[in-house]
Amino acid sequence: MRRIPALLAVAAAIGVAAPAVRAQQGDTQAEIERYREMLQDGNPAELTVARGEDMWKQKRGPRQASLERCDLGKGPGVVKGAYAELPRYFADTDSVMDLEARLVHCQATLQGFDRAELVKKPFSGTAQRATDNEALVAYVVDQSRGMTVNVPQRHPKEIEAYQRGQKIFFFRGGPYDFSCASCHGEDDKRIRLQDLPNLLKKQPAQRAFTTWPAYRVSQGALRTMQWRLNDCFRQQRFPELEFISPASIDLITFLGVNAQGGKMNSPAIKR
């Protein structure tokens, strides 16, 4: 009984301090956003975009062909707005593909590159030169800036991909018993100074999806959506997510459908 006054005092102190803590967190996030806005002018990703455009038009590979006949879903060679409508079903592969999977397919079938070599090292290391995959992704994504996200759900395989992606999002496992939803399934969560968006709600889902791929200042590199998911799995201590695996594409489909109606603003810039 003698402890009750002390406990009440602690509870009262916490109640008084909580609004101040929330206000401080809000101020911190506002400063982070201002920092990002300042960096957006002269985003280093622009250099990677330019390189990707050159690669798209160059005649490369054993067949000395360009990617200008690559069909990203809107017809051979059409790049404008393509990323905003990916992942989607492609009849020529009878599968749902995201941008990175489709680029690998086009480089293999049109240019004659070895698929095994294309998927061996898709991501650059910290402060390293962007890989071919990252450069091509940057160019294609930039061509959807300002476009509305409209990931299709017409074909049965597109619907199935979304449903599998939803299950992956909520699947718990690993040494910490984590899931994607552990960090991104509720409001008002954060890790260190980073807010964790609730990807089950439209507005935060749109904001997250439309600003990836992004240039990571802390790593000096442009990071693709496949890289982003791979890094999330790493932080969950899950087995490494295989590049352009069906599981990765299913999860991107789920996130993209949740972000329907958002306006693409990528490549963006991140901390």
GUTITOR-287500 format. One line per 8 residues: their letters; for each residue x, y, z of N, C-alpha, C. Coordinates in nm, 2 decimals, padded with zeros to 4 digits, always signed. Layout:
BEGIN
a> X:Y:Z:X:Y:Z:X:Y:Z | ...
***
This chain:
BEGIN
mrripall> +00.08:-00.12:+00.00:+00.00:+00.00:+00.00:+00.09:+00.13:+00.00 | +00.20:+00.12:+00.07:+00.29:+00.24:+00.07:+00.35:+00.27:-00.06 | +00.35:+00.17:-00.16:+00.40:+00.20:-00.29:+00.30:+00.27:-00.38 | +00.17:+00.27:-00.34:+00.07:+00.33:-00.43:+00.10:+00.48:-00.46 | +00.12:+00.56:-00.36:+00.15:+00.70:-00.40:+00.26:+00.72:-00.49 | +00.37:+00.64:-00.47:+00.49:+00.65:-00.56:+00.45:+00.61:-00.70 | +00.37:+00.50:-00.72:+00.33:+00.46:-00.85:+00.24:+00.56:-00.92 | +00.15:+00.62:-00.84:+00.06:+00.73:-00.89:+00.15:+00.84:-00.94
avaaaigv> +00.25:+00.88:-00.87:+00.34:+00.99:-00.91:+00.41:+00.96:-01.04 | +00.46:+00.84:-01.05:+00.52:+00.80:-01.18:+00.42:+00.80:-01.29 | +00.30:+00.75:-01.27:+00.20:+00.75:-01.38:+00.17:+00.89:-01.42 | +00.16:+00.98:-01.32:+00.13:+01.12:-01.35:+00.24:+01.18:-01.43 | +00.36:+01.15:-01.39:+00.48:+01.21:-01.47:+00.48:+01.16:-01.61 | +00.45:+01.03:-01.63:+00.45:+00.98:-01.76:+00.34:+01.04:-01.84 | +00.22:+01.07:-01.78:+00.11:+01.13:-01.85:+00.14:+01.27:-01.89 | +00.22:+01.34:-01.81:+00.26:+01.48:-01.84:+00.36:+01.48:-01.95
aapavraq> +00.46:+01.38:-01.94:+00.57:+01.38:-02.04:+00.53:+01.33:-02.18 | +00.43:+01.25:-02.19:+00.40:+01.18:-02.31:+00.37:+01.29:-02.42 | +00.28:+01.39:-02.40:+00.26:+01.49:-02.51:+00.39:+01.56:-02.55 | +00.48:+01.59:-02.45:+00.60:+01.65:-02.49:+00.69:+01.56:-02.58 | +00.69:+01.43:-02.54:+00.77:+01.34:-02.62:+00.71:+01.33:-02.76 | +00.58:+01.32:-02.78:+00.52:+01.32:-02.91:+00.55:+01.44:-02.99 | +00.54:+01.56:-02.92:+00.57:+01.69:-02.99:+00.72:+01.69:-03.04 | +00.81:+01.64:-02.95:+00.95:+01.63:-02.99:+00.97:+01.54:-03.11
qgdtqaei> +00.90:+01.42:-03.11:+00.91:+01.33:-03.22:+00.86:+01.40:-03.35 | +00.75:+01.47:-03.34:+00.69:+01.54:-03.46:+00.79:+01.64:-03.51 | +00.86:+01.72:-03.42:+00.96:+01.82:-03.47:+01.07:+01.75:-03.54 | +01.12:+01.63:-03.48:+01.23:+01.56:-03.54:+01.19:+01.51:-03.69 | +01.07:+01.46:-03.70:+01.03:+01.41:-03.83:+01.01:+01.53:-03.93 | +00.97:+01.64:-03.88:+00.95:+01.76:-03.97:+01.09:+01.80:-04.02 | +01.19:+01.80:-03.93:+01.33:+01.83:-03.97:+01.38:+01.73:-04.08 | +01.35:+01.60:-04.06:+01.40:+01.50:-04.15:+01.34:+01.53:-04.29
eryremlq> +01.21:+01.56:-04.29:+01.14:+01.59:-04.42:+01.20:+01.71:-04.48 | +01.23:+01.81:-04.40:+01.30:+01.93:-04.46:+01.43:+01.90:-04.52 | +01.50:+01.81:-04.45:+01.64:+01.77:-04.50:+01.62:+01.70:-04.63 | +01.52:+01.61:-04.65:+01.50:+01.54:-04.77:+01.47:+01.64:-04.88 | +01.38:+01.74:-04.86:+01.34:+01.83:-04.96:+01.46:+01.91:-05.01 | +01.55:+01.95:-04.92:+01.67:+02.02:-04.95:+01.76:+01.94:-05.05 | +01.77:+01.81:-05.02:+01.85:+01.72:-05.10:+01.79:+01.69:-05.23 | +01.66:+01.70:-05.24:+01.60:+01.65:-05.37:+01.64:+01.73:-05.49
dgnpaelt> +01.68:+01.86:-05.47:+01.73:+01.94:-05.58:+01.87:+01.89:-05.61 | +01.90:+01.84:-05.72:+02.03:+01.79:-05.76:+02.04:+01.64:-05.70 | +01.93:+01.57:-05.70:+01.94:+01.43:-05.66:+02.04:+01.35:-05.74 | +02.14:+01.29:-05.68:+02.24:+01.22:-05.75:+02.18:+01.10:-05.84 | +02.06:+01.06:-05.81:+02.00:+00.96:-05.89:+01.98:+01.00:-06.04 | +01.99:+01.13:-06.06:+01.97:+01.18:-06.20:+02.09:+01.13:-06.29 | +02.20:+01.11:-06.23:+02.32:+01.06:-06.31:+02.29:+00.91:-06.34 | +02.23:+00.84:-06.25:+02.20:+00.70:-06.28:+02.09:+00.69:-06.38
vargedmw> +01.99:+00.78:-06.37:+01.89:+00.78:-06.47:+01.95:+00.80:-06.61 | +02.04:+00.90:-06.63:+02.10:+00.93:-06.76:+02.18:+00.81:-06.81 | +02.25:+00.74:-06.72:+02.32:+00.62:-06.77:+02.22:+00.51:-06.81 | +02.11:+00.50:-06.74:+02.01:+00.40:-06.77:+01.95:+00.42:-06.91 | +01.93:+00.55:-06.94:+01.87:+00.58:-07.07:+01.96:+00.55:-07.18 | +02.09:+00.57:-07.16:+02.19:+00.54:-07.26:+02.19:+00.38:-07.28 | +02.19:+00.31:-07.17:+02.19:+00.17:-07.18:+02.07:+00.11:-07.25 | +01.95:+00.17:-07.22:+01.83:+00.13:-07.29:+01.84:+00.14:-07.44
kqkrgprq> +01.90:+00.24:-07.49:+01.91:+00.27:-07.63:+02.03:+00.21:-07.70 | +02.13:+00.17:-07.62:+02.25:+00.11:-07.68:+02.22:-00.03:-07.74 | +02.30:-00.07:-07.84:+02.30:-00.20:-07.89:+02.40:-00.28:-07.81 | +02.35:-00.38:-07.73:+02.44:-00.44:-07.63:+02.42:-00.60:-07.64 | +02.51:-00.67:-07.58:+02.49:-00.81:-07.56:+02.53:-00.89:-07.69 | +02.53:-01.02:-07.68:+02.57:-01.11:-07.79:+02.49:-01.08:-07.92 | +02.37:-01.03:-07.91:+02.28:-01.01:-08.03:+02.29:-00.86:-08.07 | +02.37:-00.78:-08.00:+02.39:-00.64:-08.04:+02.25:-00.58:-08.07
aslercdl> +02.17:-00.58:-07.97:+02.03:-00.52:-07.98:+02.01:-00.43:-07.86 | +01.93:-00.33:-07.89:+01.89:-00.24:-07.78:+01.77:-00.29:-07.71 | +01.72:-00.22:-07.60:+01.60:-00.26:-07.53:+01.48:-00.19:-07.58 | +01.49:-00.12:-07.69:+01.38:-00.04:-07.74:+01.26:-00.12:-07.79 | +01.28:-00.25:-07.80:+01.16:-00.34:-07.83:+01.11:-00.41:-07.71 | +01.17:-00.38:-07.59:+01.13:-00.45:-07.47:+00.99:-00.40:-07.43 | +00.90:-00.50:-07.41:+00.76:-00.47:-07.37:+00.75:-00.47:-07.22 | +00.72:-00.36:-07.16:+00.71:-00.35:-07.01:+00.56:-00.35:-06.97
gkgpgvvk> +00.48:-00.38:-07.07:+00.33:-00.39:-07.04:+00.25:-00.30:-07.11 | +00.31:-00.20:-07.18:+00.23:-00.10:-07.25:+00.27:-00.10:-07.40 | +00.33:-00.21:-07.44:+00.37:-00.22:-07.58:+00.52:-00.21:-07.60 | +00.58:-00.28:-07.70:+00.72:-00.28:-07.72:+00.78:-00.13:-07.73 | +00.88:-00.11:-07.64:+00.95:+00.02:-07.64:+00.88:+00.13:-07.56 | +00.76:+00.11:-07.51:+00.69:+00.21:-07.44:+00.73:+00.21:-07.30 | +00.80:+00.32:-07.26:+00.85:+00.33:-07.12:+00.77:+00.43:-07.04 | +00.71:+00.53:-07.10:+00.63:+00.63:-07.02:+00.52:+00.57:-06.95
gayaelpr> +00.52:+00.58:-06.82:+00.41:+00.53:-06.73:+00.41:+00.38:-06.71 | +00.51:+00.31:-06.76:+00.51:+00.16:-06.74:+00.53:+00.12:-06.60 | +00.62:+00.19:-06.53:+00.65:+00.14:-06.39:+00.52:+00.16:-06.30 | +00.44:+00.26:-06.32:+00.33:+00.29:-06.24:+00.22:+00.17:-06.25 | +00.24:+00.08:-06.35:+00.14:-00.02:-06.37:+00.21:-00.16:-06.35 | +00.32:-00.17:-06.28:+00.39:-00.29:-06.25:+00.39:-00.32:-06.10 | +00.38:-00.45:-06.06:+00.39:-00.57:-06.14:+00.26:-00.60:-06.21 | +00.27:-00.68:-06.31:+00.15:-00.72:-06.39:+00.17:-00.85:-06.46
yfadtdsv> +00.07:-00.91:-06.52:+00.07:-01.03:-06.59:+00.13:-01.01:-06.73 | +00.22:-01.10:-06.77:+00.27:-01.10:-06.91:+00.24:-01.23:-06.97 | +00.17:-01.23:-07.08:+00.13:-01.35:-07.15:+00.25:-01.43:-07.20 | +00.36:-01.36:-07.25:+00.47:-01.43:-07.31:+00.55:-01.52:-07.21 | +00.53:-01.49:-07.08:+00.60:-01.57:-06.98:+00.49:-01.64:-06.89 | +00.37:-01.61:-06.91:+00.25:-01.67:-06.84:+00.28:-01.65:-06.69 | +00.32:-01.53:-06.65:+00.35:-01.50:-06.51:+00.34:-01.35:-06.48 | +00.33:-01.32:-06.35:+00.33:-01.18:-06.30:+00.47:-01.14:-06.28
mdlearlv> +00.51:-01.03:-06.34:+00.65:-00.98:-06.33:+00.66:-00.84:-06.28 | +00.76:-00.80:-06.20:+00.78:-00.66:-06.16:+00.88:-00.61:-06.27 | +00.92:-00.48:-06.25:+01.01:-00.42:-06.34:+01.14:-00.50:-06.35 | +01.21:-00.53:-06.24:+01.34:-00.59:-06.25:+01.33:-00.73:-06.31 | +01.23:-00.80:-06.28:+01.21:-00.93:-06.35:+01.20:-00.92:-06.50 | +01.12:-00.82:-06.54:+01.10:-00.79:-06.68:+01.23:-00.74:-06.75 | +01.30:-00.66:-06.69:+01.43:-00.62:-06.75:+01.53:-00.73:-06.77 | +01.53:-00.82:-06.67:+01.62:-00.94:-06.69:+01.57:-01.02:-06.81
hcqatlqg> +01.43:-01.04:-06.82:+01.38:-01.12:-06.93:+01.41:-01.05:-07.06 | +01.40:-00.92:-07.07:+01.43:-00.85:-07.20:+01.57:-00.86:-07.24 | +01.66:-00.84:-07.14:+01.80:-00.85:-07.17:+01.84:-00.99:-07.21 | +01.78:-01.09:-07.16:+01.81:-01.23:-07.20:+01.75:-01.26:-07.33 | +01.63:-01.23:-07.36:+01.56:-01.27:-07.48:+01.60:-01.18:-07.60 | +01.61:-01.05:-07.58:+01.64:-00.96:-07.69:+01.78:-00.94:-07.71 | +01.86:-00.93:-07.61:+02.00:-00.90:-07.62:+02.09:-01.02:-07.61 | +02.04:-01.13:-07.56:+02.12:-01.25:-07.56:+02.21:-01.27:-07.44
fdraelvk> +02.19:-01.18:-07.33:+02.27:-01.20:-07.21:+02.23:-01.33:-07.14 | +02.33:-01.38:-07.07:+02.30:-01.50:-06.98:+02.22:-01.46:-06.86 | +02.11:-01.52:-06.84:+02.02:-01.49:-06.73:+02.09:-01.51:-06.60 | +02.17:-01.62:-06.58:+02.24:-01.64:-06.46:+02.33:-01.53:-06.42 | +02.40:-01.47:-06.52:+02.49:-01.36:-06.50:+02.41:-01.24:-06.46 | +02.30:-01.22:-06.52:+02.22:-01.10:-06.50:+02.17:-01.09:-06.35 | +02.14:-01.20:-06.29:+02.08:-01.20:-06.16:+02.19:-01.22:-06.05 | +02.32:-01.24:-06.09:+02.42:-01.28:-06.00:+02.45:-01.16:-05.90
kpfsgtaq> +02.46:-01.04:-05.95:+02.49:-00.92:-05.87:+02.40:-00.80:-05.91 | +02.28:-00.80:-05.87:+02.19:-00.69:-05.92:+02.21:-00.56:-05.84 | +02.27:-00.56:-05.72:+02.28:-00.44:-05.64:+02.42:-00.41:-05.62 | +02.45:-00.28:-05.62:+02.59:-00.23:-05.59:+02.61:-00.22:-05.44 | +02.74:-00.22:-05.41:+02.78:-00.20:-05.27:+02.78:-00.05:-05.23 | +02.80:-00.02:-05.11:+02.80:+00.12:-05.06:+02.90:+00.20:-05.14 | +02.86:+00.31:-05.20:+02.94:+00.41:-05.27:+03.01:+00.35:-05.40 | +02.95:+00.23:-05.44:+03.00:+00.17:-05.57:+02.92:+00.22:-05.68
ratdneal> +02.98:+00.21:-05.80:+02.91:+00.25:-05.92:+02.78:+00.16:-05.94 | +02.67:+00.23:-05.98:+02.54:+00.16:-05.99:+02.56:+00.04:-06.09 | +02.49:-00.07:-06.06:+02.49:-00.19:-06.15:+02.40:-00.15:-06.27 | +02.41:-00.24:-06.37:+02.33:-00.22:-06.49:+02.18:-00.23:-06.45 | +02.15:-00.32:-06.36:+02.01:-00.33:-06.32:+01.96:-00.20:-06.25 | +02.04:-00.15:-06.16:+02.00:-00.02:-06.10:+01.99:+00.09:-06.19 | +02.08:+00.10:-06.29:+02.07:+00.21:-06.39:+01.95:+00.20:-06.48 | +01.92:+00.08:-06.53:+01.80:+00.06:-06.61:+01.67:+00.09:-06.53
vayvvdqs> +01.67:+00.04:-06.41:+01.55:+00.07:-06.32:+01.53:+00.22:-06.30 | +01.64:+00.29:-06.27:+01.63:+00.43:-06.25:+01.57:+00.50:-06.37 | +01.61:+00.47:-06.49:+01.56:+00.53:-06.61:+01.41:+00.50:-06.63 | +01.37:+00.38:-06.62:+01.23:+00.34:-06.64:+01.14:+00.40:-06.53 | +01.19:+00.40:-06.41:+01.11:+00.46:-06.30:+01.09:+00.61:-06.32 | +01.19:+00.67:-06.36:+01.19:+00.82:-06.38:+01.08:+00.86:-06.49 | +01.06:+00.76:-06.58:+00.96:+00.79:-06.69:+00.82:+00.78:-06.64 | +00.80:+00.74:-06.51:+00.66:+00.73:-06.45:+00.64:+00.84:-06.35
rgmtvnvp> +00.73:+00.93:-06.33:+00.72:+01.04:-06.24:+00.59:+01.12:-06.26 | +00.51:+01.13:-06.16:+00.38:+01.21:-06.17:+00.27:+01.12:-06.22 | +00.30:+01.00:-06.26:+00.19:+00.91:-06.31:+00.12:+00.84:-06.19 | -00.01:+00.80:-06.21:-00.09:+00.74:-06.11:-00.06:+00.59:-06.10 | -00.04:+00.54:-05.97:-00.01:+00.40:-05.95:-00.14:+00.32:-05.98 | -00.13:+00.23:-06.07:-00.25:+00.15:-06.12:-00.20:+00.01:-06.14 | -00.16:-00.06:-06.03:-00.12:-00.20:-06.05:-00.24:-00.29:-06.08 | -00.24:-00.36:-06.19:-00.36:-00.43:-06.24:-00.40:-00.55:-06.15
qrhpkeie> -00.53:-00.57:-06.14:-00.58:-00.69:-06.07:-00.69:-00.75:-06.16 | -00.66:-00.77:-06.29:-00.76:-00.82:-06.38:-00.74:-00.97:-06.41 | -00.62:-01.01:-06.43:-00.59:-01.15:-06.46:-00.59:-01.23:-06.34 | -00.64:-01.35:-06.34:-00.64:-01.44:-06.22:-00.51:-01.45:-06.15 | -00.40:-01.45:-06.23:-00.27:-01.47:-06.17:-00.22:-01.34:-06.10 | -00.27:-01.22:-06.14:-00.25:-01.10:-06.07:-00.32:-01.10:-05.94 | -00.44:-01.15:-05.93:-00.52:-01.16:-05.81:-00.45:-01.26:-05.71 | -00.40:-01.37:-05.77:-00.33:-01.47:-05.69:-00.20:-01.41:-05.63
ayqrgqki> -00.13:-01.33:-05.71:-00.01:-01.27:-05.66:-00.03:-01.18:-05.54 | -00.14:-01.10:-05.55:-00.18:-01.01:-05.44:-00.21:-01.09:-05.32 | -00.28:-01.20:-05.33:-00.32:-01.28:-05.22:-00.20:-01.34:-05.15 | -00.11:-01.39:-05.23:+00.01:-01.45:-05.17:+00.09:-01.35:-05.11 | +00.10:-01.23:-05.17:+00.18:-01.12:-05.11:+00.12:-01.08:-04.98 | -00.01:-01.08:-04.97:-00.07:-01.04:-04.84:-00.04:-01.14:-04.73 | -00.03:-01.27:-04.77:+00.01:-01.38:-04.67:+00.15:-01.36:-04.63 | +00.24:-01.32:-04.72:+00.38:-01.30:-04.69:+00.39:-01.18:-04.59
fffrggpy> +00.31:-01.08:-04.62:+00.32:-00.96:-04.53:+00.29:-00.99:-04.39 | +00.20:-01.08:-04.36:+00.16:-01.11:-04.23:+00.23:-01.24:-04.17 | +00.31:-01.30:-04.25:+00.38:-01.42:-04.20:+00.48:-01.39:-04.10 | +00.48:-01.46:-03.98:+00.57:-01.44:-03.88:+00.67:-01.55:-03.87 | +00.80:-01.52:-03.85:+00.90:-01.62:-03.84:+01.03:-01.56:-03.80 | +01.14:-01.64:-03.81:+01.27:-01.60:-03.78:+01.29:-01.60:-03.63 | +01.42:-01.56:-03.59:+01.45:-01.57:-03.44:+01.37:-01.47:-03.36 | +01.32:-01.36:-03.42:+01.25:-01.26:-03.35:+01.10:-01.27:-03.37
dfscasch> +01.05:-01.37:-03.44:+00.91:-01.39:-03.47:+00.85:-01.27:-03.53 | +00.92:-01.21:-03.63:+00.88:-01.09:-03.70:+00.80:-01.12:-03.82 | +00.72:-01.02:-03.87:+00.66:-01.02:-04.00:+00.67:-00.88:-04.05 | +00.64:-00.86:-04.18:+00.64:-00.72:-04.23:+00.54:-00.64:-04.15 | +00.43:-00.70:-04.11:+00.33:-00.63:-04.04:+00.38:-00.59:-03.90 | +00.48:-00.65:-03.85:+00.53:-00.61:-03.71:+00.58:-00.47:-03.71 | +00.63:-00.42:-03.82:+00.68:-00.28:-03.83:+00.58:-00.20:-03.91 | +00.51:-00.26:-04.01:+00.43:-00.18:-04.10:+00.28:-00.21:-04.10
geddkrir> +00.23:-00.26:-03.99:+00.09:-00.30:-03.98:+00.01:-00.22:-03.88 | +00.07:-00.12:-03.82:+00.00:-00.04:-03.72:+00.05:+00.11:-03.73 | -00.03:+00.20:-03.67:+00.00:+00.34:-03.67:+00.11:+00.37:-03.57 | +00.18:+00.49:-03.59:+00.26:+00.55:-03.48:+00.38:+00.46:-03.44 | +00.44:+00.38:-03.53:+00.55:+00.31:-03.49:+00.68:+00.37:-03.56 | +00.79:+00.36:-03.49:+00.91:+00.42:-03.54:+01.03:+00.33:-03.50 | +01.14:+00.34:-03.57:+01.27:+00.28:-03.53:+01.38:+00.39:-03.53 | +01.44:+00.41:-03.42:+01.53:+00.52:-03.41:+01.46:+00.65:-03.45
lqdlpnll> +01.51:+00.73:-03.55:+01.44:+00.85:-03.59:+01.35:+00.83:-03.71 | +01.33:+00.70:-03.75:+01.26:+00.67:-03.87:+01.12:+00.63:-03.84 | +01.02:+00.71:-03.89:+00.88:+00.67:-03.88:+00.86:+00.54:-03.97 | +00.77:+00.45:-03.92:+00.74:+00.33:-03.99:+00.60:+00.34:-04.04 | +00.58:+00.36:-04.17:+00.45:+00.38:-04.23:+00.36:+00.25:-04.21 | +00.23:+00.27:-04.19:+00.13:+00.16:-04.18:+00.09:+00.14:-04.33 | +00.15:+00.03:-04.38:+00.13:+00.00:-04.53:-00.01:-00.06:-04.56 | -00.09:-00.08:-04.45:-00.22:-00.13:-04.47:-00.32:-00.01:-04.49
kkqpaqra> -00.27:+00.11:-04.47:-00.36:+00.23:-04.50:-00.31:+00.30:-04.62 | -00.41:+00.35:-04.70:-00.39:+00.41:-04.83:-00.28:+00.52:-04.84 | -00.30:+00.62:-04.76:-00.21:+00.73:-04.77:-00.06:+00.70:-04.74 | -00.03:+00.63:-04.62:+00.11:+00.60:-04.60:+00.16:+00.49:-04.70 | +00.07:+00.40:-04.75:+00.11:+00.30:-04.85:+00.15:+00.37:-04.98 | +00.07:+00.47:-05.02:+00.10:+00.55:-05.14:+00.23:+00.62:-05.12 | +00.25:+00.69:-05.01:+00.37:+00.76:-04.99:+00.50:+00.67:-05.00 | +00.49:+00.56:-04.94:+00.60:+00.47:-04.94:+00.63:+00.41:-05.07
fttwpayr> +00.53:+00.36:-05.14:+00.55:+00.29:-05.27:+00.59:+00.39:-05.38 | +00.54:+00.51:-05.37:+00.57:+00.60:-05.48:+00.71:+00.67:-05.47 | +00.78:+00.65:-05.36:+00.91:+00.71:-05.34:+01.02:+00.61:-05.34 | +00.99:+00.49:-05.39:+01.09:+00.38:-05.41:+01.08:+00.34:-05.56 | +01.19:+00.32:-05.63:+01.33:+00.33:-05.58:+01.37:+00.46:-05.54 | +01.49:+00.47:-05.46:+01.54:+00.59:-05.41:+01.69:+00.59:-05.40 | +01.74:+00.71:-05.39:+01.89:+00.73:-05.37:+01.91:+00.74:-05.22 | +01.99:+00.64:-05.16:+02.02:+00.64:-05.02:+02.15:+00.73:-05.00
vsqgalrt> +02.13:+00.84:-04.93:+02.25:+00.93:-04.91:+02.35:+00.85:-04.82 | +02.30:+00.78:-04.72:+02.39:+00.71:-04.63:+02.48:+00.61:-04.69 | +02.43:+00.56:-04.81:+02.50:+00.45:-04.88:+02.56:+00.50:-05.01 | +02.53:+00.62:-05.05:+02.58:+00.67:-05.18:+02.54:+00.59:-05.30 | +02.41:+00.54:-05.30:+02.37:+00.45:-05.40:+02.22:+00.46:-05.43 | +02.18:+00.43:-05.55:+02.04:+00.42:-05.58:+01.99:+00.27:-05.54 | +01.88:+00.26:-05.47:+01.83:+00.14:-05.43:+01.70:+00.11:-05.49 | +01.68:-00.01:-05.54:+01.56:-00.05:-05.61:+01.46:-00.11:-05.51
mqwrlndc> +01.34:-00.14:-05.56:+01.24:-00.20:-05.47:+01.28:-00.34:-05.43 | +01.34:-00.42:-05.52:+01.39:-00.55:-05.49:+01.49:-00.54:-05.37 | +01.58:-00.44:-05.38:+01.68:-00.42:-05.27:+01.61:-00.39:-05.14 | +01.50:-00.30:-05.15:+01.44:-00.26:-05.03:+01.37:-00.38:-04.96 | +01.31:-00.47:-05.03:+01.25:-00.59:-04.97:+01.36:-00.68:-04.91 | +01.47:-00.69:-04.99:+01.58:-00.78:-04.94:+01.63:-00.73:-04.81 | +01.64:-00.59:-04.80:+01.70:-00.54:-04.67:+01.60:-00.55:-04.56 | +01.47:-00.55:-04.59:+01.37:-00.57:-04.48:+01.38:-00.71:-04.43
frqqrfpe> +01.40:-00.81:-04.52:+01.41:-00.95:-04.48:+01.54:-00.96:-04.39 | +01.64:-00.90:-04.43:+01.77:-00.90:-04.36:+01.74:-00.85:-04.21 | +01.67:-00.74:-04.20:+01.65:-00.69:-04.07:+01.56:-00.77:-03.98 | +01.47:-00.85:-04.05:+01.39:-00.95:-03.98:+01.46:-01.07:-03.94 | +01.59:-01.09:-03.99:+01.67:-01.21:-03.97:+01.61:-01.32:-04.04 | +01.54:-01.30:-04.15:+01.48:-01.40:-04.24:+01.59:-01.45:-04.33 | +01.58:-01.56:-04.40:+01.67:-01.60:-04.51:+01.66:-01.49:-04.62 | +01.77:-01.48:-04.69:+01.78:-01.37:-04.79:+01.67:-01.40:-04.90
lefispas> +01.60:-01.29:-04.93:+01.50:-01.29:-05.03:+01.56:-01.30:-05.17 | +01.53:-01.41:-05.24:+01.60:-01.43:-05.37:+01.55:-01.32:-05.47 | +01.65:-01.26:-05.54:+01.62:-01.16:-05.64:+01.52:-01.20:-05.74 | +01.42:-01.12:-05.77:+01.31:-01.14:-05.86:+01.24:-01.28:-05.84 | +01.24:-01.33:-05.72:+01.17:-01.46:-05.69:+01.02:-01.43:-05.70 | +00.94:-01.53:-05.72:+00.79:-01.51:-05.71:+00.75:-01.45:-05.58 | +00.81:-01.49:-05.47:+00.77:-01.43:-05.34:+00.80:-01.28:-05.34 | +00.91:-01.23:-05.39:+00.94:-01.09:-05.39:+00.84:-01.02:-05.48
idlitflg> +00.80:-01.07:-05.59:+00.71:-01.01:-05.68:+00.57:-01.01:-05.62 | +00.53:-01.11:-05.56:+00.40:-01.12:-05.49:+00.39:-01.01:-05.38 | +00.50:-00.99:-05.31:+00.49:-00.89:-05.20:+00.49:-00.75:-05.26 | +00.56:-00.72:-05.37:+00.55:-00.59:-05.44:+00.42:-00.57:-05.49 | +00.35:-00.67:-05.54:+00.22:-00.66:-05.60:+00.12:-00.62:-05.48 | +00.13:-00.68:-05.37:+00.05:-00.65:-05.25:+00.07:-00.50:-05.22 | +00.19:-00.46:-05.21:+00.22:-00.32:-05.17:+00.17:-00.22:-05.28 | +00.19:-00.26:-05.40:+00.15:-00.17:-05.51:+00.00:-00.15:-05.52
vnaqggkm> -00.08:-00.26:-05.50:-00.22:-00.25:-05.50:-00.27:-00.17:-05.38 | -00.21:-00.18:-05.27:-00.24:-00.10:-05.15:-00.22:+00.05:-05.18 | -00.13:+00.08:-05.27:-00.09:+00.22:-05.30:-00.16:+00.27:-05.42 | -00.26:+00.20:-05.47:-00.34:+00.25:-05.59:-00.38:+00.39:-05.57 | -00.36:+00.47:-05.68:-00.41:+00.61:-05.68:-00.30:+00.71:-05.64 | -00.19:+00.66:-05.59:-00.08:+00.75:-05.55:-00.01:+00.80:-05.68 | +00.06:+00.91:-05.66:+00.14:+00.97:-05.77:+00.29:+00.93:-05.76 | +00.35:+00.87:-05.86:+00.49:+00.84:-05.85:+00.58:+00.96:-05.84
nspaikr> +00.67:+00.95:-05.75:+00.77:+01.06:-05.72:+00.91:+00.99:-05.70 | +00.95:+00.91:-05.80:+01.07:+00.84:-05.78:+01.15:+00.84:-05.91 | +01.28:+00.83:-05.90:+01.36:+00.80:-05.79:+01.36:+00.92:-05.69 | +01.33:+00.89:-05.56:+01.33:+00.99:-05.46:+01.47:+00.99:-05.39 | +01.48:+01.06:-05.28:+01.60:+01.06:-05.20:+01.57:+01.03:-05.06 | +01.65:+00.94:-05.00:+01.63:+00.89:-04.86:+01.76:+00.92:-04.78 | +01.74:+00.91:-04.65:+01.86:+00.93:-04.56:+01.97:+00.84:-04.59
***
